[in-house]
Amino acid sequence: MTGVTLANLVKNYGSVQAVKSVSLDIEDGSFVVLLGPSGCGKTTTLRCIAGLEVPDSGDINIGQVRVNDMQPKDRDIAMVFQNYALYPHMTVFNNIAFPLKMRKVPSAEVKTRVQKVAEMLNIVELLARKPGQLSGGQQQRVALARAIVRQPKVFLMDEPLSNLDARLRLYTRAELKRLKQELKVTTIFVTHDQAEAMSMADKIAVMNAGELVQYAEPYIIYSKPASTFVASFIGSPPMNLMKATVSVTSDGTFLDTGSFKYKVSGTFADAIKKSGVSDVTLGVRPEDLIISTKQASDSIFECEIYVVEPLGANTVVDIKLKDGLYKAVASGTFRADVGQKVWVSFLPESTHIFNTSTGQAIT
């Protein structure tokens, strides 16, 4: 097994800085997802690791070896592309065997290794077919097989599931997770799909505008976002963010959103005072908003139902305050009419507070 380390990686395209001093330590055998919106630099970072792009500065180490000056073929990596890149004139067997034949692996060993990986991915019955005779899901498994058969030090995957339909993506995600546990090879996977990242990754590297903005386990990314960008990018629906002004009185520390005042105490109040900021952003995830058709002692604010979206097991409820629309996730049995008045509460421990100016988390 081999880890990958990036140190202050920079890649420019003319005046556009696609990757801005990214440093990342990927442990041996781990599955790391580079996650972010289109144009954030995740694919460029992956292509630099592969050797398909030359960085302007910084170091790329695979294992203990600096590979900046190595050709892609000498880095001992295997890459799975978004479009699979299969050879249309070759059978599935020959597509999978191609990297072994290029390395002049003996024919008997080629046959054994292709058969083994085909069994692993349940594509033995496809070995005599050509790519044009396969479905998208089958082509994707052939592309994975071609990467796995090489037994590389590192797998690089650039949105390999993006061309599959929703149902097949769910199935293939599970297959990749099983393969991850079985192969234990360091894998770097690029996607803009947070569900893929959250379900498969050991760690997620969230990128935005060429920068690495948070690198942590999925549950940390979700429960303790480092910034308003991460908070709004991770989660479906995303976190509700409400701008507020801090006021400290003899009665305590309050956040005034313009629609309601919310009292913070304990470590939350201490962190706000220590930060010294007066403009903050209060964040609460939709699933942490508790909606009631009756006012209760713990109700924090009154609002109006804007729209109700039944989704089966859950119901997404859009609520309207004078400063905007926010989302809550209620049970599938929740019923309310558009325009109806409801009351909302949330637990103090479910809140997140950010510096509005910098976007960085205070608590």
N, C-alpha and C positions, 0 to 999 in steps of 0.2 A: 504493500500500500504506500501511497505517496501523497503528501500534502502539496498545496499550492499557496504561494505567498506573493502578494502584490505590494510593492512599496512605492508610494508617491507616483502612481502611474498617470501619465498625461498623454492625451492624444488630441491633436488639433487638425481641423480641416480648414485650411486658410485662416480666416479670422474667427472661425467657430471652434470653441473649445468643447469637444465632445465628451472628454473624460478629464475631470479636474482633480488631480492629485489623489487618486483613490488608493487607499492602503487596506489590505484585506488578508487575513490569515485563515486559510481553509485547512482544517485538520485532515489527517490521513483517514480515508474511508468514509468521509462525511458526504452528505448530500446537501449542497448549498444552492439556493435559488437566488438569482439576481432578478429582483422584482421592481417594476416601475412603469410609468406611462410611456407611450411611444416617444422616441427621441430623447430618452433620459440618459443614454450612454451604455445601457446594459449589453447590447449586442456588440458594440464596439469594444467593450472590455473583454468579452468572450473571444472576439476575433484577434485581439492582441495576445491573449493567452495561447490561442491556437497557432499564432504566427502568420495569420492572414492579413494582419495590419501591423505596421511598425510603430511602436510608441515613440513620442517625441522625447520623453524622459521617463525616469523611473525604472524599477527592476521587476522582472517576472522570474520567480523561482519555482521549478517543479522538483519536488524533493529538495535536495541541497544544491541543485544545479541552477545557475542563472542561464536562462534560455533565450534572452533577448536576441542574441546573434545566431541562434540555431534556426535552420530551415524547419518548416512544419513537419516534414517527414521524419525528422530526427528527434522530435519532442516526445515521442511515444504517447500520443494522445489519439483518441478517436472522437470524431464529431458527427452528430446527427443533426441534419439541417431541417428547416421548416418544410421544404419541398421534397425531402427524402433523397433526391439526387441518385435514383437508381438507373442502371444502364438498361434501356428499353430492349436492346437486342439480345441481352443475356437472360438465361433462366434464373430463377430465384437461387438455385444452388450456386451458380457461377457468380451472381451478384454478391452473395455472402462470402464465397471463397476468394473473391478477387484480391483483397488485401493480403491474404496468405500466399497466394500465388506470386504476387509482386515481391514478396520476401523470400521466394523460392523454398517455401515449406514443402517437405516431401508429400507426395500425393496421398499416401495412406493416412498421414496425420491430418491433411486438409479434410479428407472425407470424414474422419472421426470427429474433428472439431465442428464441422458444419452440421453433422447429424446431431451432435450433443446440443448445440445452441438452438437448432430447429425444434428439438424436443422441448427444450426449456420454454420456448415461445409458442408452442403448439402450431407450428407451420410446416411440419414434416410433409403433409399431403400437398403442399404448394411448391415443393422444390423443383418440380419439372416445368412449372408454369413460367410465363414471362410477366413483367410488371403490368403490362396493359390488360392482363386477364385478372388482375387483383383489385379488390376494393381498397378504399383509402386506409382503412384500419389494417388490412393485410400488408399493404405497402409500408406502412409505418413500422410494423413488426419486423419486416424484412430489413429495413434500414437499421433498426435496433440490433438485429442479429448480426449484420455486417460489422457494426461497431464492437459488439461484445466478443465476436469470434477472434478478434485481434489480441484480446487480453491486454489492453493498454494500461498504462499507469493512471490515466485520467480520462473520464468521459466528459465531453462538452456537448450540450444539447441546446439548440437554438429554436425555441418554440416548436418542438416536434409534434405537439398535439393540436396546433391551431387549425389545421385543415380537416379535423375530424368533427363529426356532428356531436351534439351535446351528450347523447347517451353513450356513444363510443368513447368520448373523452373521459367520462366517469369510469368506465371499465378499464381503460388504458392507464389511467392514474393509479388504480389499484394494482395493475400489473407491474408498473414501474416501481411502486413501493415494495412489492414482493421481490423484484429483481434487485433493488437496492440492498435489501436485507440479505439476499443470497450471495450477491457478487462482492459486496463490501469494497467497491472501488470508488475512489474519490470522484464525485460527480458535480459538475457545475451546470445548472439548468436555468435558461433564460425564459422568462414569461412576463406578460402583463396581467395575467389572470391570478388574482389573489387566492382563489379557491385551490388552484393547483399548488401554489406556494405553501399555503397553510397546511394542506393535507399531506404533502410529500417531504417537505424540507426538514433537515436537522437544524439548520439556521437559515434565516432570510437576510439578504443584503438589500435594503430598500434604497433605490437610487432616484434622484430627481435632478434634472438639469446638469447632468454630468457628475454630480457629487454623490458620495455615499452618505446617506442621512441617518441610517440606523442599521446595525448588524447584531442580530440576536436570535434566540429561539422563537418559534412562532407564537407561543403563548405570551412571551414578553413583548413582542411587537404589537400584539393585540391588546394586552392588558396595561402596558406601560409605554405608549407611543412617545417617542422622543420629541415630537413636534406636531404642530397642527397639520402639516402635510401628511405625515404618517397616519395620524388619527383619522383624517378624512379619506385617505386612500385605502386603508385596511378596514374591512367590515362592510357588510351588505344587509341593510342600508348603512351608509357611513355614519360616523359619530356626529351628533348634533353639536355645533359650535356656536356659542352665544357670547358676543362681546359685552364686557361689563366694566364698570368703574368701581374701584376699591374705595370704601369709606370705613374708617376706624373711629368708633365712638365708645363711650363708656359702657354701652351695651354689648360691644363686641365688634367683630370684623364682618362687613357686609359686601356683597357683590351686587351692584345695581345694573341690571340688563336693560332697563328702560321699560320692561314689561313686568318685571317682578324683582324683589330684593331677596337675596339668599344669604343666610348667615353661615359663615364657615368658622370652624373652631379647631382646637387641637393642633396637630401637625400641619394641617392645611393653612390655618391662620398664621402659624409661625413661619411657614415657608413663604407666604405672601409678604409678611412684614420684612423678612430677611432679604427678599429680592428687591424691595424698595420701589416696585413698580405700582403705578396707579391704574393702568389700563391692562386688563387681563381678558382672556377668553376662557369661558367655562365650557367644558366638554362633557357630554353625557351620551353614552351609546343608546340607540333606540330601544334595545331590549331591557335597558335599565330604567326606562321611563314607565311608571305605573299609572295607568289611566283608570279613573273611577267616575261613574256617573253621579256620584254623591260626594259632597265635600266632607273631608275627614280632618282630624286634628293634625295629621302629618302632611296635608295638602300644601304644596308650595306655590302653585299658581293655577288660575282658572284660564281656560282657553276654549276654542271653538273647533269642532270637527270640520276639517276642510274636505277630506276625501277618505274613503275606506277601501283598502285593497285586500280582499280575502285571498289567501294563498294556500288554503287547505289546513295544514297543521298550525299555521300562524296567520295573523292578520296584520298588515302594515297600515298604520293609521297616521295620516297627515293632520297635524294640529296647527292652528293658526293663532299666532300672537301678533301684537301690533308691530313687532320688529321683524317678522318673517314667518316662514313655514318650517316646521320641524317634524321629524318622524319618530313614531313609537312602534314597537312590536308587541302586539297583544296576542292572546290565545286565539285559536281558530274559531272559538265560540263567541268571541267579542262581537257585540252588535251595538251600533249607534247610527244615528242619522246625520247627514250633512247639515251643518249649522247648529248642531246640538252643543250645549255647554257641558264641558267635562272638567274634572280637576286632576292635576298631575302631581305626583310625588316621586322622589328618587332618594336612594340611600346615600349618605355622605361618602361612604367608601367607594361608590361607583362613579364619583366625579373626577375630572381631570382639569387642571388649571394651567394655562399657558400664558407666557408673556406675549401680548398682542403685537408688540413692536418687532420682536425677533422670531416669534412663532415657536420658540423653544419651551419645553415643559418646565413648569415651576414645581409641580407636585406629580 
